[in-house]
Amino acid sequence: MTRALLVAAGVLAGGIVHAEPRPAPAATAAPAQGDPDLSAAVGEHRRVVGILELRIEGMPDEVKESFQRGIEQQLDSRRYWLVGRARMKQLMLRSTRWTEGCFVGKCLTEVKAQTGADLVLLAALTGAGTSFGYVVTLVRTDTGQVVQQAADRCDVCTVSEATSKATQAAVGVVATAPELPDGGAGLGERVDHARQAASSHDRHAAHVGIALTAVGLATAAGGLALYLTQGRPSYAALTAVGGGGLAAGGLVVLAF
């Protein structure tokens, strides 16, 4: 009976020492729920670009459609997925934390959460007579930082020419945008992850130390009992010594 208890204690110790804490499942974002095309684009690792702001002054309203359509036609569809201004507004209506007018800064993280867009375009096209100008700005949604910007003015142009130039500029800032570095955006997450890993390691070490100490003491007690009741056999003495060593190892683990 005593030997059976010792064997069971040894098996228990081995199981506890080798058990690793199960990592918590990684949280996954679910952008653009209900939009299968956009979800597919995110799944295919295409860079999602949204037109967050498109302002037209002194030009026909049709310029908005022409500008957006031109970008969509000229961007490489294998690398990019363009979300138009109307669709972006529709997606953002689901958010309870979004405020219209957010174009830069941390508030753009909500745009990423709701639409899955890595980058957003802010475009302004203005005109008066034959003079036209544009400003196209590309912004990261994770940090709210400006990535690139293009601006120009033409004193003698047609609406079509001005729209074409603005479209080419928008395509250019997107197509030549560098791969997104961390820029400090992921630093907090990495620090939190490191803290969680360290905390998990400490907890696991404490559990192992307690288990080793408890099982070691039980084994030592059992060995001593065998030694005293079974005619002082050598295996009982070795069992008691081994249990003492196991308990000492557990105390060392708890100390460090």
N, C-alpha and C positions, 0 to 999 in steps of 0.2 A: 504493500500500500504506500509506504514511504517513498519507495523507488518510483512508483507511478506518479506521485506528486512532484518529485524532482524532475522527471521527464517532461511533465506538463508545464512546469515552470520554465524549463529550458526552451521549449517550443514557443511559449508565450513571449519570452524575452527576445527570441529571434524575430518573431513576427512584429513586435513593437519597434525594435531597432531598425528593421529594414523598411518599415512602412513610411511612405512619403506622403505629405499632405497633398490632397488633390487640388490642383490649381483651379481657381474660380474661372468659369467660362468667360472668355473675352467679350466685352460689350460691343455689339455691332450696331452701327448706325443704320437706320432704315430711311434713307432719303427718298423723296419723291414717291411715297406710297400711293398706289393707285394710278401710277403713270408707267405702264410696262415698257414703253420705248426708252424713257429716261432711266429706269431701273436697269434695263439691258445695257445701256451705254455705260453706266457706272460699273456693271459687272464685267464688261469687256475692256475695262481700264482705259476707256477713251476720256480725254480731258473734257469735262463739262464746263461750258462757258455760257453764262447767262447775260442777257442784255437787261441790266438793272435800271438804267435811266437813259431815255432817248428824248431829248428836247429839241424841238424845231421852232425856229422863229424867222419870220419873214420869208418863208418858203411854203409851198403847198403841202397839205397833210399827206399827200401820196408819197412824199419823200420818205416818210417813216417806213412804209412797206417796201419801197424800192431799196432803201438802205439795208434793212434787215434781210431781204431776199438776196441781195448781192453778197452779203457776208456768208450766208448759208451756202450759196452756190460756189463760192470761191474757197471756203475752208475745206481742208482735207477731211472728208467724213470718216476716214479710217482712224483718224487721230483725235477728232473733235466732235462734240455734240453741242449744237447751239440751241439754247432755250430762249425763245423770243420774249419780248417785253410783256406782252399780254399774258403769256403762260407763266412767267415769273410772278406777276402780280397775283394771278390765280392761285399759285402754289403758296404764296406768302400769306394769303387770307386765312390759312389754317392756323397760323401762329398767333399765340396770345402774347408774345413778347416782342413782336416786330412793330416798329414805328416807321411810317413812310418818311423818307428824307434821310435815312441812313445810307451814306455812300462810302465812307471810310471808317476805319477803326474797328474795335472789338464787336460792335453791334452786328457786323457782317457775319459773325459766326452763326447767327440764327438763319441767315440766308443759306449757308452751307448745310445746316441741319435740315432745313425744309426742302431744299432743291437738289442737293448734292453737287452744286456748282463749285468748282475749284477756283474759278476766276469769274469776275463780272466786268462788263463793259459799261462805261458811262460815256455817253456821246451827246454832244451839243452841236447842232448845225444852225448857223444864222445867216441871214442874207438881207440885203437892202439894195434894190435896183439890180445892178450887175456885179455887185460886190458880195462875196460870200466867204465864210470862214467856218472852220470846224475845230473841235477839240475832242480827241478820243483818249480815254484813260482806261487802263487795265488795272484792276485791283484784286488782290488776294482776299479770299473770304475767311481764311483761317487766322490771319493776322490783321487784316484790314489795311495792309500797306500797299502803296502804289507800286506796281511792277514796271509799267512803261506808259509813256504818253506820247501822242503825236498831235501836232497842231499846225495849221497853215491857214493862209488867207489868199484869196485871188480877187484882185480888183476888177478884172474884166472876165467874167465867166458866165456860162449859162447854168441853169439849175441842174441840168443833167451832168454837166462837167463837174460841178461842185459836189454833187452826190456821189459820182464815180470816184473822185479823189478821196472823199471821206470814207467811202467803203473800202478802198484799197488800203487806206491808212489803218482802219480797224482790223482788217485781215492781217496786215503786217505786224501790228503790235501783238496779236494773238499768236501768229505763226512763229514769231521770233522770240517769244517769251521764254526765258530760261526755265529749266527744271526747278521746281519749287524747293528751295532750301528750307531748313527748319526756321531760320530767322528768329529763333527764340520761341516759336510757337509751341514746339513740343517739349521745351525744357521742363516746364512744370509737370507735364505728364511723366517724363522720364524720372524726375526727382521723386514723385509720388510712387512710381513703380519700384524704384530702388528702396524707398522706405518700407513699402509693403513687403518686398522680398526679404529685407533685413529683419523685419518684425516676424515674418513667417518662419525664417530660419531660427530666430531666437526661441520662438514658441516650440518649434520642433525639437531643438536642442534640449529645452527644459523637459519636454515630455520624455525624451530618450533618457536623460539623466535620472529622472524620477523612476522610470521603468527599470533601468539598470540597477539602481540602488535597492529598490523594493525586491526585485527578483534575486539580486545578489544576497540580500539579507535572508530571504526565505531559503535559498539554496544552502547558505552557510548554516542556518539553523537546522535544516534537514540533515546535512552532513554530520553536524555535531551530534544530533539525536541518534543517527545510525552508529556513529563511532562509540557512543556510550552504551547503546543497547544491543549491539550485534558483535560484541567481543573485540571491539577496537580494530576493525579491518582497515587496511591501508586505503582502499577506495573511498571509504567514508571520510578519512582525513583529507584526501585529495579533493573530495567534493566540498568539504567545509572551507578549505583553503581557496578553491576556485570561486566559491560563492563570495568569500570575503574580497577577493580580487575584483569580482564583478561589481560589488557594492562600492568599492573604492573608485573604480572607473566611473561609476555613475556620479559620485560626489565630485570628481574632477570635471565631468561634463557640466554639472550645475555651477561649478565655480567659474568656468570660463564661458 
